[in-house]
Amino acid sequence: MDISILLDRMDEPTLAVLLGLAVGTIFGVAAQRSSFCLRAATVEFARGQVGPKVAVWLLAFSTALIWVQTAQALGLFRASDARMMAVAGSWSGAAIGGLMFGAGMVLARGCSGRLLVLAATGNLRSVISGLIFAVVAQMALHGWLAPLRQALAALWVTPGGRNVDLLATLSLPPWAGLGIGIAATGVALGIAWRNRIDARVLVFASGVGFAVALGWVLTFSLSQVAFEPVAVTSATFSGPSAATLMFFLTPNPELSFDIGLVPGVFLGAFLAAAWAGELKLQGFEGEGQMRRSMAGAALMGFGAMLAGGCAIGAGVTGGSIFVATAWAALLSMWVGAVLTDFLVDQVGAKVRQ
């Protein structure tokens, strides 16, 4: 992909923002129309069902694998250049942060990405929770919570100053990632067929995976022609949420792909919801729900920064290039969410009765 043509018309930071805006818009439309949400899938699974929510999440995840691995096979992207692969990962951070994030998204009734999509449709609960998520994420990155995050992350790190490539570690051939993606897509389509999910929903779920791959390809292409170093990254909402918050709070903020991503998702989700007539103001149902959502958002903010990414950043974007700690974080998110739903919602509901 020839990015140099665009660089003749604008500077690198501006182009990076526009690329983030484009990827975010596609992601926002696809996520809103498919109701893509890791929290919904984990809760469904926790209650003994493998239904439409699991199908949508698995299809988005598996098609991300297919799109990204195909792009790499065609030479459009190199996973080894990705920011999350090029730095040391934290096994302890993935495990502890993943558990915290999983618990938080059940309490907040949505992962960070889902909260952003819902906020664009008029959900004021998600607006408040999203702001708390961004503030705590920034505190964990550079603020008062940073020492705690660093201490927990340092307990167990990957060797050699780089993360671990699962495919290389397991001595699998280059095409294995694509094969895993195709197999997982087959399972997702089987679940979708059994639950009679509308084909349009499946197309949009695949669009989530496409947006992740597009982010990888565009930032990689820009990094190959830019004069200044450019981070090779894609859709994630922990770092970008914190960066977007600081963009409006600090003078002369730095422009990057991350700065365009969050507004892009908001714009895409808003346009998709408006087109479908689904814009509606919604608030908290009571004081208890507000406390629960705020606590969940705080857990997600710290957990995402500790785990090296959120449900999208680690769970799909990092998973699509087989970053080992991203897969560990995703597993921990599932465990944390399932346990929280069982202990807080299922057992809690019986106790209240």
C-alpha positions as CSV (number, residue, x, y, z in Angstrom):
1,M,0.0,0.0,0.0
2,D,1.6,3.3,-1.2
3,I,1.3,5.7,1.7
4,S,4.0,8.0,0.2
5,I,1.4,9.6,-2.1
6,L,-0.5,10.9,0.9
7,L,2.7,12.1,2.5
8,D,3.2,14.4,-0.4
9,R,0.0,16.2,0.6
10,M,0.3,16.3,4.5
11,D,2.7,15.8,7.3
12,E,3.2,12.4,9.0
13,P,1.4,13.1,12.3
14,T,-1.7,14.4,10.5
15,L,-1.7,11.4,8.2
16,A,-1.4,9.1,11.2
17,V,-4.4,10.7,12.8
18,L,-6.4,10.3,9.6
19,L,-5.5,6.7,9.3
20,G,-6.6,6.1,12.9
21,L,-9.8,8.0,12.1
22,A,-10.5,5.7,9.1
23,V,-9.8,2.5,11.0
24,G,-11.8,3.6,14.0
25,T,-14.8,4.6,11.8
26,I,-14.9,1.1,10.1
27,F,-14.5,-0.5,13.5
28,G,-17.3,1.6,15.0
29,V,-19.8,0.8,12.3
30,A,-19.0,-2.9,12.4
31,A,-19.0,-3.2,16.2
32,Q,-22.3,-1.3,16.5
33,R,-24.2,-3.2,13.8
34,S,-22.9,-6.7,15.0
35,S,-23.2,-5.9,18.8
36,F,-19.7,-7.3,19.1
37,C,-18.8,-7.6,22.8
38,L,-16.5,-9.8,24.8
39,R,-18.4,-9.3,28.0
40,A,-21.7,-10.5,26.4
41,A,-19.9,-13.6,25.0
42,T,-18.3,-14.5,28.4
43,V,-21.6,-14.0,30.3
44,E,-23.4,-16.2,27.8
45,F,-20.7,-18.8,28.2
46,A,-20.8,-18.6,32.0
47,R,-24.5,-19.4,31.9
48,G,-24.0,-22.6,30.0
49,Q,-24.8,-21.3,26.5
50,V,-22.8,-21.1,23.3
51,G,-25.2,-18.8,21.4
52,P,-25.2,-15.7,19.2
53,K,-23.0,-13.6,21.4
54,V,-20.2,-16.2,21.4
55,A,-20.7,-16.7,17.7
56,V,-20.3,-12.9,16.9
57,W,-17.2,-12.6,19.2
58,L,-15.6,-15.7,17.8
59,L,-16.2,-14.7,14.2
60,A,-14.7,-11.3,14.7
61,F,-11.7,-12.8,16.4
62,S,-11.2,-15.6,13.9
63,T,-11.6,-13.3,10.8
64,A,-9.1,-10.9,12.4
65,L,-6.7,-13.9,12.4
66,I,-7.5,-14.6,8.7
67,W,-7.2,-11.0,7.5
68,V,-4.0,-10.3,9.5
69,Q,-2.2,-13.5,8.6
70,T,-3.2,-13.1,4.9
71,A,-1.8,-9.6,4.9
72,Q,1.4,-10.9,6.4
73,A,1.6,-13.7,3.8
74,L,1.2,-11.0,1.0
75,G,4.0,-8.9,2.5
76,L,1.7,-6.1,3.5
77,F,2.6,-6.3,7.2
78,R,5.3,-7.8,9.5
79,A,4.2,-9.0,12.9
80,S,7.8,-8.7,14.1
81,D,7.6,-4.9,13.7
82,A,4.5,-4.5,15.8
83,R,4.9,-2.4,18.9
84,M,3.5,-5.1,21.2
85,M,5.8,-7.7,19.7
86,A,8.9,-5.6,19.7
87,V,8.9,-4.9,23.5
88,A,9.1,-7.2,26.5
89,G,5.8,-8.6,27.6
90,S,4.6,-9.4,31.2
91,W,3.2,-12.8,32.0
92,S,2.2,-11.5,35.5
93,G,0.7,-8.4,34.0
94,A,-1.3,-10.4,31.5
95,A,-2.6,-12.8,34.2
96,I,-3.4,-10.2,37.0
97,G,-4.5,-7.4,34.6
98,G,-6.6,-9.8,32.5
99,L,-8.5,-11.1,35.6
100,M,-9.1,-7.5,36.7
101,F,-10.3,-6.4,33.3
102,G,-12.6,-9.5,33.0
103,A,-14.2,-8.7,36.3
104,G,-14.5,-5.0,35.5
105,M,-16.2,-5.5,32.2
106,V,-18.9,-7.7,33.8
107,L,-19.5,-5.1,36.5
108,A,-19.6,-2.2,34.0
109,R,-21.7,-4.3,31.6
110,G,-19.3,-3.8,28.7
111,C,-15.7,-3.8,27.8
112,S,-13.9,-0.5,27.1
113,G,-14.6,-0.8,23.3
114,R,-18.2,-1.6,23.8
115,L,-18.6,1.3,26.2
116,L,-17.3,3.6,23.5
117,V,-19.7,2.2,21.0
118,L,-22.7,2.5,23.4
119,A,-21.7,6.1,24.3
120,A,-22.0,7.1,20.7
121,T,-25.6,5.9,20.6
122,G,-26.6,8.0,23.6
123,N,-25.9,5.7,26.5
124,L,-24.9,8.1,29.3
125,R,-23.9,5.2,31.6
126,S,-21.2,4.3,29.1
127,V,-20.1,7.9,28.8
128,I,-19.4,8.1,32.6
129,S,-17.8,4.7,32.7
130,G,-15.7,5.4,29.7
131,L,-14.4,8.6,31.2
132,I,-13.5,6.8,34.4
133,F,-11.8,4.1,32.4
134,A,-9.7,6.7,30.5
135,V,-8.7,8.5,33.7
136,V,-7.7,5.4,35.6
137,A,-5.8,4.1,32.5
138,Q,-3.8,7.4,32.4
139,M,-3.1,7.2,36.1
140,A,-1.8,3.6,35.6
141,L,0.3,4.7,32.7
142,H,1.9,7.9,34.0
143,G,0.1,8.8,37.2
144,W,-0.2,7.7,40.8
145,L,-1.0,4.1,39.9
146,A,2.0,3.7,37.6
147,P,4.4,2.4,40.3
148,L,1.9,-0.3,41.3
149,R,1.4,-1.3,37.7
150,Q,5.2,-1.4,37.1
151,A,5.8,-3.5,40.2
152,L,3.1,-6.1,39.2
153,A,4.3,-6.2,35.6
154,A,7.9,-6.8,36.7
155,L,7.1,-9.9,38.6
156,W,7.4,-12.1,35.5
157,V,8.5,-10.8,32.1
158,T,9.4,-12.3,28.8
159,P,13.1,-12.8,28.2
160,G,15.3,-11.0,25.7
161,G,13.5,-7.6,25.8
162,R,10.8,-8.8,23.3
163,N,7.5,-10.5,23.6
164,V,7.0,-14.2,22.6
165,D,5.7,-15.2,19.2
166,L,3.5,-18.2,19.9
167,L,3.8,-19.6,16.4
168,A,7.6,-19.5,16.4
169,T,7.8,-20.8,20.0
170,L,5.6,-23.8,19.1
171,S,7.7,-24.3,15.9
172,L,4.6,-24.1,13.7
173,P,4.9,-23.2,10.0
174,P,4.0,-19.7,8.8
175,W,0.6,-20.8,7.4
176,A,-0.5,-22.2,10.8
177,G,-1.9,-18.9,11.9
178,L,-4.1,-18.7,8.9
179,G,-5.2,-22.3,9.4
180,I,-6.2,-21.6,13.0
181,G,-8.2,-18.6,11.8
182,I,-10.0,-20.7,9.2
183,A,-10.8,-23.5,11.6
184,A,-12.1,-21.0,14.2
185,T,-14.2,-19.3,11.6
186,G,-15.7,-22.6,10.7
187,V,-16.7,-23.2,14.3
188,A,-18.1,-19.6,14.6
189,L,-20.2,-20.1,11.4
190,G,-21.5,-23.4,12.8
191,I,-22.6,-21.8,16.0
192,A,-24.2,-18.9,14.0
193,W,-26.0,-21.4,11.7
194,R,-27.4,-23.3,14.7
195,N,-28.6,-20.0,16.3
196,R,-29.9,-18.7,12.9
197,I,-28.0,-15.4,13.1
198,D,-28.8,-13.0,10.3
199,A,-26.1,-12.9,7.6
200,R,-25.7,-9.1,7.9
201,V,-24.7,-9.5,11.5
202,L,-22.0,-12.0,10.5
203,V,-20.7,-9.6,7.8
204,F,-20.4,-6.8,10.3
205,A,-18.7,-9.1,12.8
206,S,-16.2,-9.9,10.1
207,G,-15.8,-6.2,9.6
208,V,-14.4,-5.9,13.2
209,G,-11.7,-8.3,12.2
210,F,-11.1,-6.4,9.0
211,A,-10.7,-3.1,10.8
212,V,-8.0,-4.7,13.0
213,A,-6.1,-6.0,10.0
214,L,-6.4,-2.6,8.2
215,G,-4.9,-0.9,11.2
216,W,-1.9,-3.2,11.2
217,V,-1.4,-2.7,7.4
218,L,-1.8,1.1,7.4
219,T,0.5,1.8,10.3
220,F,3.1,-0.7,9.0
221,S,3.0,1.0,5.6
222,L,3.4,4.4,7.1
223,S,6.4,3.2,9.2
224,Q,8.2,2.1,6.0
225,V,8.2,5.6,4.5
226,A,8.0,8.0,7.4
227,F,11.1,10.0,8.4
228,E,10.3,9.8,12.1
229,P,9.7,6.4,13.9
230,V,6.0,5.3,13.7
231,A,4.5,2.8,16.0
232,V,3.1,-0.2,14.1
233,T,-0.2,-0.8,15.9
234,S,-3.9,-1.3,15.4
235,A,-7.2,-1.1,17.3
236,T,-7.0,-0.9,21.1
237,F,-8.7,1.3,23.6
238,S,-6.5,1.5,26.8
239,G,-3.6,3.6,25.6
240,P,-5.6,5.5,23.0
241,S,-8.4,6.4,25.5
242,A,-5.8,7.8,27.8
243,A,-4.0,9.6,25.0
244,T,-7.3,11.1,23.7
245,L,-8.1,12.3,27.2
246,M,-4.8,14.1,27.5
247,F,-5.1,15.5,24.0
248,F,-7.9,17.7,25.3
249,L,-6.2,18.5,28.6
250,T,-2.6,19.4,27.6
251,P,-1.1,22.1,25.4
252,N,0.6,21.0,22.1
253,P,-0.5,17.4,22.3
254,E,1.3,14.8,20.1
255,L,-0.6,13.6,17.1
256,S,-0.7,9.9,16.3
257,F,-2.8,7.0,15.0
258,D,-4.2,6.6,18.6
259,I,-5.6,10.1,18.6
260,G,-7.7,9.4,15.5
261,L,-8.8,6.0,16.6
262,V,-11.2,6.8,19.5
263,P,-13.0,9.6,17.7
264,G,-13.3,7.4,14.7
265,V,-15.0,4.6,16.6
266,F,-17.4,7.1,18.2
267,L,-18.2,8.6,14.8
268,G,-18.7,5.2,13.1
269,A,-20.9,3.9,15.9
270,F,-22.9,7.1,15.9
271,L,-23.5,7.0,12.1
272,A,-24.5,3.3,12.2
273,A,-26.9,3.8,15.1
274,A,-28.4,6.9,13.5
275,W,-28.9,5.1,10.2
276,A,-30.7,2.2,12.0
277,G,-32.7,4.6,14.2
278,E,-31.1,3.3,17.4
279,L,-30.0,6.6,18.9
280,K,-31.5,6.9,22.4
281,L,-30.5,8.6,25.6
282,Q,-30.1,6.2,28.5
283,G,-28.9,6.6,32.0
284,F,-28.2,4.6,35.2
285,E,-31.1,2.6,36.5
286,G,-30.2,3.3,40.1
287,E,-27.5,4.1,42.6
288,G,-26.4,0.5,42.8
289,Q,-25.8,0.2,39.1
290,M,-23.9,3.4,39.1
291,R,-21.5,2.3,41.8
292,R,-21.1,-1.1,40.1
293,S,-20.3,0.5,36.7
294,M,-17.9,3.0,38.1
295,A,-16.0,0.2,40.0
296,G,-15.9,-1.9,36.9
297,A,-14.6,0.9,34.7
298,A,-11.8,1.6,37.2
299,L,-10.9,-2.1,37.3
300,M,-10.8,-2.2,33.5
301,G,-8.6,1.0,33.3
302,F,-5.9,-0.4,35.5
303,G,-6.3,-4.0,34.3
304,A,-5.9,-3.0,30.7
305,M,-2.7,-1.1,31.3
306,L,-1.3,-3.9,33.3
307,A,-2.3,-6.6,30.9
308,G,-0.9,-4.8,27.9
309,G,-4.2,-4.1,26.3
310,C,-8.0,-4.3,26.6
311,A,-10.4,-6.9,25.2
312,I,-9.8,-5.5,21.8
313,G,-6.1,-4.5,22.0
314,A,-4.9,-7.7,23.6
315,G,-7.8,-10.0,23.0
316,V,-8.2,-9.4,19.2
317,T,-5.4,-7.1,17.9
318,G,-2.6,-8.8,19.9
319,G,-4.1,-12.2,19.4
320,S,-4.2,-11.8,15.7
321,I,-0.4,-11.7,15.5
322,F,0.0,-14.4,18.1
323,V,1.6,-12.3,20.8
324,A,1.9,-14.8,23.7
325,T,1.1,-12.4,26.5
326,A,-1.9,-11.2,24.6
327,W,-3.3,-14.7,24.4
328,A,-2.6,-15.1,28.1
329,A,-4.4,-11.8,28.9
330,L,-7.4,-12.9,26.8
331,L,-7.6,-16.2,28.7
332,S,-7.5,-14.4,32.0
333,M,-10.2,-12.0,30.8
334,W,-12.5,-14.9,30.1
335,V,-11.7,-16.5,33.5
336,G,-12.2,-13.2,35.4
337,A,-15.5,-12.5,33.6
338,V,-16.9,-16.0,34.1
339,L,-16.0,-16.0,37.8
340,T,-17.5,-12.5,38.3
341,D,-20.7,-13.3,36.6
342,F,-21.1,-16.5,38.6
343,L,-20.2,-15.0,42.0
344,V,-21.8,-11.6,41.6
345,D,-24.7,-12.1,39.3
346,Q,-25.7,-15.7,39.5
347,V,-25.0,-16.5,43.1
348,G,-25.8,-12.9,44.1
349,A,-29.2,-13.1,42.5
350,K,-30.0,-16.3,44.5
351,V,-28.9,-14.7,47.7
352,R,-31.1,-11.6,47.1
353,Q,-34.1,-13.9,46.5
